[in-house]
Amino acid sequence: MVSIECEWVEFTFYRPGAVSVCVAGDFNGWKTGDLTMVSAGDGNWAARIPLPPGEFRFRYCADGEWFADYAACGVEPGRFGMDSIVIVPRQAVKTKRPRKARSTKKGAEEVVVG
């Protein structure tokens, strides 16, 4: 499962009995040692990283065996099996700009910030 909050992506994978779990994808050159996951003690494993906006392919590797995440943003055939997809959207930057001044009933001007 994948959760996205701003640029942070959290990968969660259920694999009870696993000794070592990692995430590998095109964002880290498919290196199995770069993004190790931490056990939550209940069979769930998690890792969290910042990613820029875009679309990325990844898979989980648990004790040397590869797994796709069918609960991610999608899956597609890759070179060595099914790859999962995570899509990090562009975040809208919220800025407040003053709107045109308008007259109030008493003749004073009021600046509206929206």
Backbone torsions as a table, in degrees:
resi	resn	phi	psi	omega
1	MET	NA	146.4	-178.8
2	VAL	-125.7	132.8	174.4
3	SER	-120.8	138.4	-178.4
4	ILE	-123.4	127.5	176.0
5	GLU	-134.4	107.8	-172.0
6	CYS	56.8	-123.8	179.8
7	GLU	-92.6	-0.6	-178.9
8	TRP	-88.0	129.2	177.7
9	VAL	-115.6	126.2	177.1
10	GLU	-110.1	124.1	177.4
11	PHE	-99.2	129.9	177.4
12	THR	-127.8	131.7	-174.7
13	PHE	-138.6	131.9	179.9
14	TYR	-98.2	115.7	178.5
15	ARG	-151.3	78.5	-180.0
16	PRO	-62.8	142.7	179.4
17	GLY	86.0	-8.1	178.5
18	ALA	-70.5	147.6	178.3
19	VAL	-97.4	-37.7	-176.7
20	SER	-142.3	128.0	-179.8
21	VAL	-133.5	139.8	177.2
22	CYS	-143.1	168.9	174.9
23	VAL	-115.0	131.7	176.1
24	ALA	-129.4	141.6	-179.4
25	GLY	-165.2	-175.6	-179.9
26	ASP	-68.7	-15.3	177.3
27	PHE	-76.8	-14.8	177.8
28	ASN	-133.0	24.7	177.4
29	GLY	69.4	20.6	-178.8
30	TRP	59.0	31.0	178.8
31	LYS	-85.6	125.2	-176.3
32	THR	-75.1	-17.2	-178.3
33	GLY	-96.7	-3.4	-174.2
34	ASP	-80.4	-36.5	-175.8
35	LEU	-128.6	82.0	179.7
36	THR	-79.2	147.4	-180.0
37	MET	-99.0	153.7	-178.7
38	VAL	-104.8	135.3	179.4
39	SER	-75.7	135.9	175.4
40	ALA	-90.4	-3.0	177.3
41	GLY	86.1	-6.3	-179.1
42	ASP	-117.9	21.4	-177.2
43	GLY	94.5	-12.0	178.4
44	ASN	-92.0	143.6	177.7
45	TRP	-124.2	146.8	-177.6
46	ALA	-143.0	149.2	172.8
47	ALA	-148.3	146.9	-177.3
48	ARG	-135.1	129.6	178.8
49	ILE	-142.2	155.3	172.5
50	PRO	-85.3	137.4	175.5
51	LEU	-132.7	143.8	176.9
52	PRO	-73.0	166.1	176.7
53	PRO	-57.2	139.5	179.1
54	GLY	152.1	-174.1	-178.8
55	GLU	-116.5	129.5	-174.5
56	PHE	-129.9	147.5	175.2
57	ARG	-104.6	145.0	-179.6
58	PHE	-157.6	167.8	172.3
59	ARG	-149.7	159.6	173.6
60	TYR	-95.6	146.7	174.9
61	CYS	-125.6	113.0	-179.3
62	ALA	-115.9	114.8	179.6
63	ASP	51.9	40.0	177.0
64	GLY	85.3	-2.4	179.5
65	GLU	-106.8	135.1	-175.0
66	TRP	-92.3	142.3	-179.3
67	PHE	-138.2	140.5	172.4
68	ALA	-89.6	157.6	176.8
69	ASP	-108.1	99.6	-177.9
70	TYR	-76.8	-6.4	176.3
71	ALA	-96.7	6.1	178.5
72	ALA	-78.2	-163.9	-178.5
73	CYS	-73.8	-5.2	179.4
74	GLY	157.4	172.7	174.7
75	VAL	-138.7	155.1	176.4
76	GLU	-153.9	156.3	178.4
77	PRO	-64.8	133.0	176.0
78	GLY	-114.4	-171.6	-179.1
79	ARG	-64.5	-32.3	-173.7
80	PHE	-122.6	21.1	-178.6
81	GLY	135.7	-164.3	-179.0
82	MET	-78.2	130.2	175.1
83	ASP	-103.2	142.6	175.4
84	SER	-89.0	157.5	-178.7
85	ILE	-122.7	136.1	170.9
86	VAL	-124.0	133.9	-179.8
87	ILE	-115.1	117.3	177.8
88	VAL	-98.8	112.6	-176.6
89	PRO	-76.7	158.7	171.4
90	ARG	-68.9	135.8	-179.5
91	GLN	-91.5	131.7	177.1
92	ALA	-71.4	129.5	178.0
93	VAL	-87.9	119.2	-178.3
94	LYS	-92.7	115.3	176.7
95	THR	-126.3	147.8	177.8
96	LYS	-102.7	123.3	178.2
97	ARG	-116.1	140.7	177.7
98	PRO	-65.7	136.7	173.4
99	ARG	-87.7	177.9	178.8
100	LYS	-58.4	143.8	175.2
101	ALA	-69.7	144.8	177.3
102	ARG	-131.2	155.2	-178.3
103	SER	-82.4	141.3	174.0
104	THR	-94.4	177.5	-178.5
105	LYS	-63.5	-29.2	-177.1
106	LYS	-88.6	4.3	177.0
107	GLY	91.4	-7.2	178.5
108	ALA	-81.5	157.2	177.9
109	GLU	-92.5	145.7	179.8
110	GLU	-125.9	130.6	176.5
111	VAL	-98.8	126.2	-177.9
112	VAL	-101.9	126.3	177.6
113	VAL	-104.2	126.3	-177.4
114	GLY	-120.3	NA	NA
